[in-house]
Amino acid sequence: MLSQEDFIGMLNDMQAHVEKTIKITDELVAELDDKELRFKLIALRQTKYVHLETMNALATLIKKNMRESGVTPASIASS
């Protein structure tokens, strides 16, 4: 069974991965001349941004529940 600490670690890893993906996508959009490909990458970036916002909301919810239950939160990226 997945522990809360394991889940928090996975969430942190996923947030870092999505942030890196957004950064790389931004760099690619700035470098490309192909307008259609840029639009596709921008759509991908928007999707990843929604994923990041969702993970940030989940991290906030976990922190709130941990505080209410008296558990010391592990390192969760601040939202």
C-alpha positions in Angstrom: 0.0 0.0 0.0 1.2 3.5 -0.9 2.1 5.6 2.2 1.2 9.2 2.5 5.0 10.1 2.4 5.4 8.0 -0.8 2.5 9.8 -2.4 3.9 13.2 -1.4 7.2 12.3 -2.9 5.6 11.2 -6.1 3.6 14.4 -6.2 6.7 16.5 -5.8 8.5 14.5 -8.6 5.5 15.0 -10.9 5.3 18.7 -10.2 9.0 19.1 -11.0 8.7 17.1 -14.2 5.7 19.1 -15.4 7.5 22.4 -14.6 10.5 21.2 -16.6 8.2 20.2 -19.5 6.6 23.6 -19.5 10.0 25.3 -19.6 11.3 23.2 -22.4 8.1 23.7 -24.4 8.4 27.5 -24.0 12.0 27.3 -25.3 10.9 25.3 -28.3 8.1 27.7 -29.1 10.5 30.6 -29.1 13.0 28.8 -31.4 10.6 27.4 -34.0 9.7 29.1 -37.2 6.9 26.5 -38.1 3.7 28.3 -37.1 1.5 25.1 -36.9 4.1 23.3 -34.8 4.3 26.3 -32.4 0.5 26.3 -32.0 0.6 22.5 -31.2 3.3 23.1 -28.6 1.4 26.0 -27.1 -1.6 23.7 -26.7 0.6 21.1 -25.1 2.0 23.8 -22.7 -1.5 24.8 -21.7 -2.4 21.2 -21.0 0.7 20.8 -18.8 -0.1 24.1 -17.1 -3.6 22.7 -16.2 -1.9 19.5 -14.9 0.5 21.6 -12.7 -2.4 23.7 -11.3 -4.3 20.5 -10.5 -1.2 19.1 -8.7 -0.8 22.4 -6.8 -4.4 22.2 -5.7 -3.9 18.6 -4.6 -0.7 19.5 -2.6 -2.7 22.3 -0.9 -5.5 19.9 0.1 -3.0 17.4 1.4 -1.2 20.0 3.5 -4.5 21.2 4.9 -5.6 17.7 5.8 -2.2 16.9 7.4 -2.4 20.1 9.5 -5.9 19.3 10.6 -4.9 15.7 11.6 -1.8 16.9 13.4 0.6 15.2 11.0 3.8 17.1 10.1 3.7 17.7 6.4 6.6 16.5 4.4 8.2 18.7 1.7 5.4 19.6 -0.7 6.1 22.2 -3.3 4.4 25.5 -2.2 1.4 26.5 -4.2 
